[in-house]
Amino acid sequence: MKIKESAENYLEAILMIKLKKGNVRSIDVANQLNFTKPSVSVAMKNFRKEGYINMDSEGGITLTAKGKEIAERVYERHQVIAKALMALGVDEATAYEDSCKIEHDISDLSFEKIKEHLTHHSK
């Protein structure tokens, strides 16, 4: 299941907003990603068409199972990679910024090894 990095960022942003606020609207996504409302509206239309999100009559956005699976995978990578970088001495802001870049390109094997390493060395 390979989708574009920008799509992964959108889906992850929807998940993060949902976790923080409980509900998600297009304006929240625009603010989170620093995108224009029209750009987000076009993306949301495409995500609905592709089956990644649902939108209710009030404009509330929810992830479908397909969208949630991608969002959770990217979010987990973001968190784990940031923690690994911080464990190496990188400051928190830089670690999260860099993890956002790495999360999309790292192989499954490398990610699993980082996660495994953190699990065994954080006890």
Kinemage of the C-alpha trace (Angstrom):
@kinemage 1
@onewidth
@group {chain A} dominant
@subgroup {mainchain}
@vectorlist {calphas} color= white
{ca met a 1} P 0.000 0.000 0.000
{ca lys a 2} L 2.190 2.841 -1.282
{ca ile a 3} L 0.680 6.297 -1.502
{ca lys a 4} L 2.306 9.665 -1.992
{ca glu a 5} L 4.105 11.353 0.888
{ca ser a 6} L 1.701 14.313 0.771
{ca ala a 7} L -1.278 11.960 1.126
{ca glu a 8} L 0.406 10.282 4.095
{ca asn a 9} L 0.931 13.709 5.681
{ca tyr a 10} L -2.736 14.607 5.224
{ca leu a 11} L -3.962 11.332 6.711
{ca glu a 12} L -1.528 11.583 9.622
{ca ala a 13} L -2.670 15.171 10.267
{ca ile a 14} L -6.313 14.035 10.346
{ca leu a 15} L -5.413 11.342 12.890
{ca met a 16} L -3.398 13.773 15.041
{ca ile a 17} L -6.207 16.352 15.059
{ca lys a 18} L -8.729 13.627 15.924
{ca leu a 19} L -6.569 12.510 18.861
{ca lys a 20} L -6.132 16.090 20.071
{ca lys a 21} L -9.562 17.633 19.469
{ca gly a 22} L -11.933 14.724 19.003
{ca asn a 23} L -13.319 16.012 15.712
{ca val a 24} L -11.746 17.144 12.449
{ca arg a 25} L -12.766 19.719 9.879
{ca ser a 26} L -10.989 20.882 6.729
{ca ile a 27} L -9.943 24.154 8.372
{ca asp a 28} L -8.181 22.165 11.117
{ca val a 29} L -6.221 20.240 8.503
{ca ala a 30} L -5.360 23.476 6.673
{ca asn a 31} L -4.102 25.031 9.911
{ca gln a 32} L -2.137 21.920 10.948
{ca leu a 33} L -0.336 21.641 7.611
{ca asn a 34} L -0.174 25.371 6.777
{ca phe a 35} L -2.085 24.788 3.533
{ca thr a 36} L -4.848 26.903 2.042
{ca lys a 37} L -8.446 25.902 2.628
{ca pro a 38} L -9.057 25.420 -1.143
{ca ser a 39} L -6.040 23.064 -1.391
{ca val a 40} L -7.336 21.015 1.528
{ca ser a 41} L -10.856 20.933 0.060
{ca val a 42} L -9.511 19.469 -3.198
{ca ala a 43} L -7.461 16.901 -1.275
{ca met a 44} L -10.448 15.913 0.887
{ca lys a 45} L -12.587 15.442 -2.229
{ca asn a 46} L -9.924 13.137 -3.673
{ca phe a 47} L -9.568 11.228 -0.383
{ca arg a 48} L -13.347 10.688 -0.261
{ca lys a 49} L -13.277 9.406 -3.832
{ca glu a 50} L -10.348 7.066 -3.034
{ca gly a 51} L -12.056 5.756 0.103
{ca tyr a 52} L -9.622 7.150 2.711
{ca ile a 53} L -12.084 9.450 4.510
{ca asn a 54} L -15.764 10.113 5.043
{ca met a 55} L -17.296 13.550 5.494
{ca asp a 56} L -20.587 14.185 7.229
{ca ser a 57} L -23.125 16.856 6.259
{ca glu a 58} L -21.520 19.342 8.698
{ca gly a 59} L -18.047 18.891 7.165
{ca gly a 60} L -16.720 16.566 9.867
{ca ile a 61} L -13.943 14.306 8.599
{ca thr a 62} L -13.411 10.728 9.729
{ca leu a 63} L -10.854 8.237 8.495
{ca thr a 64} L -12.106 5.032 6.915
{ca ala a 65} L -10.421 1.766 7.935
{ca lys a 66} L -8.200 2.122 4.866
{ca gly a 67} L -7.256 5.719 5.731
{ca lys a 68} L -6.782 4.960 9.423
{ca glu a 69} L -4.406 2.092 8.669
{ca ile a 70} L -2.123 4.412 6.701
{ca ala a 71} L -2.412 7.274 9.201
{ca glu a 72} L -1.584 5.040 12.167
{ca arg a 73} L 1.407 3.510 10.388
{ca val a 74} L 2.843 6.926 9.533
{ca tyr a 75} L 2.068 8.317 12.993
{ca glu a 76} L 3.801 5.380 14.696
{ca arg a 77} L 6.871 5.856 12.504
{ca his a 78} L 6.897 9.575 13.311
{ca gln a 79} L 6.774 8.946 17.066
{ca val a 80} L 9.273 6.069 17.164
{ca ile a 81} L 11.846 7.750 14.927
{ca ala a 82} L 11.590 10.986 16.935
{ca lys a 83} L 12.139 9.034 20.173
{ca ala a 84} L 15.147 7.278 18.641
{ca leu a 85} L 16.661 10.596 17.570
{ca met a 86} L 16.060 12.123 21.004
{ca ala a 87} L 17.711 9.067 22.594
{ca leu a 88} L 20.759 9.904 20.480
{ca gly a 89} L 20.796 13.435 21.870
{ca val a 90} L 18.853 15.339 19.219
{ca asp a 91} L 16.634 18.085 20.663
{ca glu a 92} L 12.885 17.421 20.580
{ca ala a 93} L 11.950 20.009 17.939
{ca thr a 94} L 14.645 18.829 15.523
{ca ala a 95} L 13.863 15.161 16.228
{ca tyr a 96} L 10.181 15.600 15.307
{ca glu a 97} L 11.018 17.700 12.249
{ca asp a 98} L 13.533 15.139 10.995
{ca ser a 99} L 11.315 12.165 11.806
{ca cys a 100} L 8.640 13.698 9.578
{ca lys a 101} L 11.091 13.502 6.675
{ca ile a 102} L 12.408 10.028 7.482
{ca glu a 103} L 9.044 8.332 8.212
{ca his a 104} L 8.040 8.219 4.547
{ca asp a 105} L 11.223 6.735 3.121
{ca ile a 106} L 12.567 4.329 5.733
{ca ser a 107} L 12.223 0.637 4.892
{ca asp a 108} L 9.960 -1.567 6.976
{ca leu a 109} L 12.984 -3.599 8.067
{ca ser a 110} L 14.980 -0.579 9.262
{ca phe a 111} L 11.954 0.830 11.064
{ca glu a 112} L 11.267 -2.468 12.829
{ca lys a 113} L 14.930 -2.705 13.901
{ca ile a 114} L 14.830 0.843 15.334
{ca lys a 115} L 11.611 0.032 17.176
{ca glu a 116} L 13.087 -3.224 18.466
{ca his a 117} L 16.243 -1.430 19.618
{ca leu a 118} L 14.256 1.210 21.476
{ca thr a 119} L 12.115 -1.427 23.160
{ca his a 120} L 15.136 -3.395 24.394
{ca his a 121} L 17.188 -0.386 25.472
{ca ser a 122} L 14.540 1.721 27.183
{ca lys a 123} L 13.940 -0.718 30.042
